[in-house]
Amino acid sequence: MSVNKEIKRVTTHSLQAMKVRGEKIAMLTAYDYSMAAIVDDAGIDVILVGDSASNVMAGHETTLPITLDQMIYHASSVVRAAKRALVVVDLPFGSYQGNSKEALNSAIRIMKESGAHAVKIEGGVEIAESVSRILTAGIPVMGHLGLTPQSIYKFGTYSVRAKEEAEAQKLKEDVLKLQELGCFSVVLEKIPAALAREVSSTVQIPIIGIGAGNGCDGQVLVIHDMLGINKGFRPRFLRQYASLYDVMNEAVQHYVSDVKAQEFPSDKEQY
């Protein structure tokens, strides 16, 4: 079902207003024009051009290999399609850590070259200087805490984060710090639902969850996961809304057999 054609762009201010009135925020990833057009027309609030493109678009095992140039390419494609959604782009690994000047330059390149509306950055207190510098330039920043995939080699596992009291306490402090710096929202990934609910209720900015329970102000999933284009990836937090791998596979098989049997193209399908 398409949304009302009187299109009003979702902004960071819109998301804040949604939190205040208790309306949940719907967010999905997209990495190309065609998929972004579908997602935007369906009424999504936020499109994340995630560094998960490294996995689902390029076939890498982690998000680490994707470059800033590649992120800008994906983001540009998405922005051309998005008429309503707020488009947020991940700063990829190596484009902001340890050097706030480089972080600012990376964020500026994304905004100028892709036309996106905001950037997302992983980490808490340790990247405060980078976050602050980007915000000072007038670029909206979304935070990302909990399981931060760019730090996967430090964690050594994709299991649930912040189950222990010390890590939970640090996460709470990090969220407050990101809010204090001026982040407009924070993604919490794969943490206990009770902790995410507590955080959502104690901060003013919208908290978006992925594997963080229903107490968050919104939810995000990777589009290839929720559409069932990825075969075999079924973590507990994922609800698969379609099984497109099977549908697409069957369609391709049908096409192959029609070509082999000389049933395509027919007389009506030629000039």
CORTAZI-V796087 format. One record per pair of residues at least 24 apart in sequence whose ideal C-beta (glycine too) atoms are under 7 Angstrom apart, sorted by the first residue. I is the first residue (numbers start at 0). J is the second residue. D is the distance in whole Angstrom. If there is no record, write none. Layout:
# CORTAZI-V796087
i={I & I}
j={J & J}
d={D & D}
This chain:
# CORTAZI-V796087
i={1 & 2 & 2 & 2 & 6 & 6 & 8 & 9 & 9 & 9 & 9 & 9 & 10 & 11 & 11 & 11 & 11 & 14 & 14 & 14 & 15 & 17 & 18 & 18 & 23 & 23 & 24 & 24 & 24 & 24 & 25 & 25 & 26 & 26 & 26 & 26 & 27 & 27 & 27 & 28 & 28 & 29 & 29 & 30 & 30 & 30 & 31 & 31 & 32 & 32 & 32 & 34 & 35 & 35 & 35 & 35 & 36 & 38 & 39 & 39 & 39 & 39 & 39 & 43 & 44 & 44 & 45 & 45 & 45 & 46 & 46 & 46 & 46 & 47 & 47 & 47 & 48 & 48 & 48 & 48 & 48 & 48 & 48 & 49 & 49 & 50 & 50 & 51 & 55 & 55 & 55 & 61 & 61 & 62 & 62 & 62 & 63 & 63 & 65 & 66 & 67 & 67 & 67 & 67 & 70 & 71 & 71 & 71 & 71 & 74 & 74 & 74 & 75 & 75 & 75 & 78 & 78 & 78 & 85 & 85 & 86 & 86 & 87 & 87 & 87 & 87 & 87 & 87 & 88 & 88 & 88 & 88 & 89 & 90 & 90 & 90 & 92 & 95 & 95 & 95 & 99 & 99 & 99 & 102 & 102 & 102 & 103 & 103 & 103 & 106 & 106 & 107 & 110 & 117 & 119 & 119 & 121 & 121 & 121 & 122 & 123 & 123 & 123 & 124 & 124 & 124 & 127 & 127 & 130 & 130 & 130 & 131 & 134 & 134 & 139 & 140 & 141 & 141 & 141 & 141 & 141 & 142 & 142 & 142 & 142 & 143 & 143 & 143 & 144 & 144 & 144 & 144 & 144 & 145 & 145 & 145 & 145 & 145 & 145 & 146 & 146 & 159 & 159 & 159 & 160 & 160 & 161 & 161 & 161 & 162 & 167 & 171 & 174 & 174 & 175 & 178 & 178 & 178 & 186 & 187 & 187 & 209 & 210 & 210}
j={40 & 40 & 42 & 83 & 82 & 83 & 83 & 44 & 45 & 83 & 84 & 85 & 85 & 85 & 117 & 139 & 183 & 183 & 184 & 205 & 205 & 205 & 205 & 216 & 216 & 217 & 205 & 207 & 216 & 217 & 217 & 218 & 207 & 217 & 218 & 219 & 219 & 220 & 222 & 221 & 222 & 77 & 222 & 56 & 73 & 77 & 73 & 76 & 76 & 79 & 80 & 222 & 76 & 77 & 80 & 81 & 80 & 222 & 80 & 81 & 82 & 83 & 84 & 84 & 84 & 85 & 84 & 85 & 87 & 77 & 81 & 84 & 86 & 87 & 119 & 219 & 73 & 74 & 77 & 86 & 88 & 89 & 115 & 89 & 221 & 89 & 91 & 221 & 221 & 223 & 229 & 148 & 151 & 92 & 148 & 149 & 92 & 149 & 91 & 91 & 91 & 94 & 105 & 108 & 109 & 108 & 109 & 112 & 113 & 109 & 113 & 115 & 112 & 113 & 114 & 113 & 114 & 115 & 116 & 117 & 115 & 116 & 115 & 116 & 117 & 118 & 119 & 141 & 113 & 115 & 118 & 119 & 119 & 118 & 119 & 120 & 149 & 120 & 126 & 129 & 128 & 129 & 132 & 129 & 132 & 133 & 132 & 133 & 136 & 133 & 138 & 136 & 138 & 141 & 143 & 186 & 147 & 149 & 150 & 147 & 173 & 176 & 177 & 172 & 173 & 176 & 176 & 180 & 177 & 180 & 182 & 180 & 180 & 181 & 183 & 182 & 182 & 183 & 184 & 185 & 186 & 177 & 182 & 185 & 186 & 185 & 186 & 188 & 170 & 173 & 174 & 185 & 187 & 170 & 187 & 188 & 189 & 190 & 211 & 188 & 189 & 189 & 190 & 191 & 189 & 190 & 190 & 191 & 194 & 191 & 194 & 198 & 198 & 202 & 202 & 202 & 203 & 204 & 219 & 211 & 215 & 236 & 234 & 236}
d={6 & 7 & 4 & 7 & 5 & 5 & 6 & 5 & 7 & 6 & 6 & 4 & 6 & 7 & 7 & 5 & 4 & 7 & 6 & 5 & 7 & 7 & 4 & 5 & 7 & 5 & 6 & 6 & 6 & 3 & 6 & 7 & 6 & 6 & 7 & 4 & 7 & 6 & 5 & 5 & 5 & 5 & 6 & 5 & 5 & 7 & 7 & 5 & 5 & 6 & 5 & 6 & 7 & 4 & 4 & 6 & 4 & 7 & 6 & 5 & 6 & 6 & 5 & 5 & 6 & 7 & 6 & 5 & 6 & 6 & 6 & 5 & 5 & 5 & 7 & 6 & 5 & 4 & 5 & 7 & 4 & 7 & 7 & 5 & 7 & 4 & 5 & 5 & 6 & 4 & 7 & 7 & 6 & 7 & 5 & 6 & 5 & 6 & 5 & 6 & 6 & 5 & 6 & 6 & 7 & 6 & 6 & 5 & 5 & 6 & 4 & 5 & 7 & 4 & 7 & 6 & 4 & 6 & 5 & 7 & 5 & 5 & 7 & 7 & 5 & 7 & 5 & 5 & 6 & 5 & 5 & 7 & 5 & 5 & 7 & 5 & 4 & 6 & 7 & 5 & 4 & 4 & 4 & 4 & 6 & 6 & 5 & 6 & 6 & 5 & 5 & 7 & 6 & 6 & 6 & 7 & 4 & 5 & 7 & 6 & 3 & 6 & 7 & 7 & 6 & 5 & 6 & 6 & 7 & 5 & 7 & 5 & 6 & 5 & 5 & 5 & 6 & 6 & 5 & 7 & 7 & 4 & 5 & 4 & 7 & 7 & 4 & 7 & 6 & 5 & 6 & 6 & 6 & 7 & 5 & 4 & 6 & 4 & 7 & 4 & 4 & 5 & 7 & 7 & 6 & 5 & 4 & 7 & 6 & 6 & 5 & 6 & 5 & 6 & 7 & 5 & 7 & 5 & 6 & 4 & 7 & 7 & 7 & 3}
